[in-house]
Amino acid sequence: MKEQDITKLPEKLFYSQGCNWIQQYSFGPEKYTGPKAFYKLRKCVDVLKFQWADIYGRKDKKAREKACKLLFMDEESEYKMYEAVKFLMLYQAIDMFEEMKHGQDVPNFCAILFSRDTSLDPFSFMLNHLNTIGDSGGLEQIEMFLLGYTLELHIQTFRLYKYGTEEFEVSFIDVCGRDWHKITLLTEDDRHYNIPVTHQ
């Protein structure tokens, strides 16, 4: 957010990088929107940027909590933010795929992300994985690495159905910056994740 204007990323992909296949992006149950996809993506990214800046700018913890609660009571804004995060994941995947092609260093999870038959490149990753999120699918474990990398978060997950095994606690971290925040999630099926919240 601080380094670039994320609201310009949809157009950048289309005009600078020639990714016109972005028109086949799906917004959850709303299938391919064609040329409208750019306008819709920009609106989603606008909402994410505005809400992020607003909440980040509140220094008082209680004020932040109140703003977050209000935000997640607004279903339309929540939906747009989550589509924006999906798009940022796609943008990050495109960047890393190009770096891989040119022999540059990328996080280890990229090799797995782009070795699946269903996601050999960013286009197939979008069609077969990202487009189903919010409709019939959720994030797979390898995509949790991409989510953490995109948001610069260390994601620690407790898999309740694996209690008592080595796979109970999983950290979705490959490359981590020193100032990355850590969040904890709980899951019962690796598809639906919950954020534990403490009430004070």
Disulfide bonds with the S-S distance in Angstrom:
none
